Amino acid sequence: MKLWLTCFFSVLCATAFSQEKEVTGIVFNKDTKTRVAKVNVQNITSRKTVYNTFKGEFTITANPGDLLVFSKPDMYTDTLKVTGYAAMAVYMRPKAIPLQEVTIRDSFLTPEKRLANTQRDYSKIYGSINNADLLKIGPGGVGFGPDALYNAFSKSGRNAEKLRNIIDAEYRQSIIDYRFNKAFVQGITHLQEPRLTDFMQKYRPGYYLVLSLGDYEFINYIKTNLKRYLRHPEAYELAPLPQIKWDTDTK
């Protein structure tokens, strides 16, 4: 009797284990049709969890009827039911607005190209300041470069430095304008004029913020400020200029 029970449970366990097979598949971006990596795949029936590979491929133990949940912070969660052991194609929808590839033409130059053109146009003034080192290393040791000293203390050198500071400041503003532009901001906020211009003036990001944030973080930055703007659209309003009455009467 004991031998029969042992055989029975052995066959039962073997059958159960034989039913556990692996389901494979690939996760795609629903909009761009590109593969998506770092997706969490959870079998909520068996509580098993895996992450897919950098190629978007995943392998997880599952049986027909199990529910698989696919999740990633910047994507909408998707749930699929296992119907068989054929390879699965999973399409996840991104939360952020996908950035379209833009072809830069001569009429719309990147800030880097505009800066290069400006440096070329002002090479006589900008280049002398940019390329002159204050310290020079020679056979006799370290000394001050005469060109650098002239640029630092002469009137023309100081004027050239001021011009370079102006060009650098304009370059930083163009970096902000290039990323924080009306078409991009309107696509996220859906604001119309004149509110669009008002919002962009009040919540214009700084140069270092624009450089440090990725696309997803930058879109969240705009959405967060949009909520503040819609709650208090009058915030950051400038005080009206005082009315000045001119006395035209002459005595």
C-alpha positions in Angstrom: 0.0 0.0 0.0 2.8 2.4 0.9 4.6 1.6 -2.2 1.5 2.3 -4.3 1.0 5.7 -2.6 4.6 6.6 -3.2 4.4 5.7 -6.9 1.1 7.6 -7.2 2.5 10.9 -5.7 5.7 10.5 -7.7 3.7 10.3 -10.9 1.5 13.2 -9.8 4.5 15.5 -9.0 6.2 14.5 -12.3 3.0 15.5 -14.2 2.8 18.8 -12.4 6.4 19.7 -13.0 6.1 18.6 -16.7 3.3 21.1 -17.1 5.5 24.0 -16.1 6.9 25.3 -19.3 8.6 28.6 -20.3 6.9 31.3 -22.2 9.0 33.6 -24.4 8.4 36.8 -26.1 9.5 40.3 -27.1 8.3 43.7 -25.7 7.8 46.5 -28.3 7.0 50.2 -28.1 3.4 50.5 -29.5 4.1 53.9 -31.1 7.6 53.5 -32.5 7.6 49.7 -32.9 11.1 49.5 -31.3 12.1 47.0 -28.7 11.7 48.0 -25.0 14.2 46.9 -22.4 14.1 46.8 -18.6 10.5 45.7 -18.4 9.3 43.9 -15.3 7.3 40.7 -16.2 5.3 39.2 -13.4 3.2 36.0 -13.5 0.6 37.0 -11.0 -0.7 33.4 -10.9 2.6 31.9 -9.7 4.1 35.1 -8.3 7.2 34.7 -10.3 8.9 37.8 -11.6 11.7 38.5 -14.2 13.1 41.4 -16.2 13.4 41.2 -20.0 16.8 41.7 -21.7 18.3 44.7 -23.4 17.0 43.2 -26.6 13.5 43.3 -25.2 13.2 39.5 -25.0 11.8 37.7 -21.9 11.5 34.2 -20.7 9.2 33.2 -17.8 7.7 30.0 -16.4 3.9 30.0 -17.1 1.0 27.7 -17.9 -1.9 28.4 -20.2 -4.4 30.6 -18.3 -1.8 32.4 -16.3 -1.8 36.3 -16.3 1.4 38.1 -17.1 1.7 41.8 -16.1 4.2 43.9 -18.0 5.3 47.2 -16.2 7.9 49.9 -16.6 7.9 53.4 -15.0 7.6 55.4 -18.3 5.2 52.9 -19.9 1.5 52.1 -19.3 1.1 48.7 -17.6 -0.2 45.9 -19.8 -1.7 42.5 -18.8 -1.9 39.5 -21.1 -3.3 36.0 -20.6 -1.1 33.1 -21.6 -3.0 31.1 -24.3 -0.2 28.8 -25.4 3.5 28.4 -25.7 4.0 30.3 -28.9 6.3 33.4 -28.7 4.4 36.5 -27.5 4.6 40.0 -29.0 3.8 42.6 -26.3 3.1 46.2 -27.3 3.4 48.8 -24.5 2.2 52.3 -24.9 4.6 55.1 -23.6 3.4 57.7 -21.1 5.5 60.5 -22.5 5.1 62.1 -25.9 7.6 60.5 -28.3 10.1 63.0 -29.7 10.0 63.0 -33.5 13.3 63.0 -35.4 13.9 66.5 -36.9 16.1 67.2 -39.9 18.0 70.3 -39.2 18.2 72.6 -42.3 20.2 75.7 -43.0 17.3 77.9 -42.0 17.1 76.3 -38.6 20.6 75.7 -37.2 21.4 74.0 -34.0 22.9 76.2 -31.2 26.3 74.6 -31.7 26.3 75.4 -35.4 25.1 79.0 -34.7 27.9 79.4 -32.2 30.5 78.1 -34.6 29.3 80.5 -37.3 29.5 83.4 -34.8 33.0 82.4 -33.7 34.0 82.3 -37.4 32.4 85.8 -38.0 34.2 87.2 -35.0 37.4 85.2 -35.2 39.6 88.3 -35.0 38.1 89.3 -31.6 36.6 86.0 -30.3 39.4 83.8 -31.4 42.2 85.8 -29.8 40.6 85.6 -26.4 39.6 82.0 -26.8 42.9 80.7 -27.8 45.3 82.8 -25.7 46.6 81.1 -22.5 47.6 83.3 -19.7 50.4 80.9 -18.7 53.0 79.8 -21.2 55.5 77.0 -20.7 58.9 77.6 -22.3 62.5 76.6 -22.0 63.0 78.9 -19.0 59.9 77.6 -17.2 56.4 78.9 -16.7 55.7 82.5 -17.6 52.9 84.8 -18.7 52.0 84.8 -22.4 52.3 88.3 -23.9 49.2 87.9 -26.0 47.2 86.9 -23.0 48.5 89.8 -20.9 47.6 92.2 -23.7 44.1 90.9 -24.0 43.6 90.9 -20.3 44.7 94.5 -19.6 44.4 96.4 -22.9 41.1 98.2 -23.8 40.7 96.1 -26.9 41.3 92.9 -25.0 38.7 93.9 -22.4 36.2 94.8 -25.1 36.8 91.5 -26.8 36.2 89.6 -23.6 32.9 91.5 -23.1 31.8 90.6 -26.6 32.7 86.9 -25.9 30.6 87.0 -22.7 27.7 88.4 -24.7 28.1 85.6 -27.4 28.3 82.9 -24.7 25.2 84.3 -23.0 23.3 84.3 -26.3 24.5 80.7 -26.9 23.1 79.5 -23.6 19.7 81.2 -24.3 19.7 79.5 -27.7 20.2 76.1 -26.0 17.1 76.8 -23.9 15.1 78.0 -26.9 16.1 75.0 -29.0 14.6 72.6 -26.5 11.9 74.7 -24.8 10.2 75.8 -28.0 6.6 76.7 -28.7 5.8 73.7 -30.8 7.2 71.3 -28.2 5.6 73.0 -25.2 2.2 73.3 -26.9 2.2 69.6 -27.8 2.5 68.8 -24.0 0.4 71.6 -22.5 -2.2 72.1 -25.3 -2.2 75.8 -24.3 -3.2 78.4 -26.9 -2.0 81.9 -27.3 -1.7 84.2 -25.4 -1.6 81.7 -22.5 1.2 79.6 -24.2 3.5 82.6 -24.4 2.6 83.7 -20.8 3.3 80.2 -19.5 6.7 79.9 -21.3 7.8 83.3 -20.0 6.9 82.5 -16.4 8.3 79.0 -16.3 11.3 79.2 -18.6 13.9 76.7 -17.5 17.5 77.5 -16.8 20.5 76.6 -18.9 21.9 73.9 -16.6 18.4 72.4 -16.0 18.0 72.0 -19.7 21.3 70.2 -20.0 20.8 67.9 -17.0 17.3 66.6 -17.6 16.5 63.8 -20.0 13.5 63.8 -22.3 11.2 62.0 -19.8 12.3 64.3 -16.9 12.0 67.4 -19.0 8.4 66.6 -20.0 7.5 66.0 -16.4 9.1 69.3 -15.5 6.7 71.0 -18.0 3.7 69.1 -16.8 4.4 69.9 -13.1 4.7 73.7 -13.9 1.6 73.5 -16.0 -0.4 72.3 -13.0 1.0 75.3 -11.0 0.2 77.7 -13.8 -3.4 76.4 -14.1 -3.9 76.7 -10.4 -2.4 80.3 -10.2 -2.2 81.8 -13.7 -1.6 85.2 -12.2 1.6 84.1 -10.3 4.8 85.8 -11.2 2.9 88.7 -12.8 4.9 91.9 -13.0 3.4 94.9 -11.3 1.9 97.4 -13.8 4.0 100.4 -14.6 3.0 103.6 -12.8 1.0 106.1 -14.9 3.0 109.3 -15.4 1.1 112.4 -16.3 3.1 115.0 -18.2 2.3 118.7 -17.6 2.2 120.2 -21.0 1.3 123.6 -19.8 4.2 126.0 -20.0 4.5 128.9 -17.7 
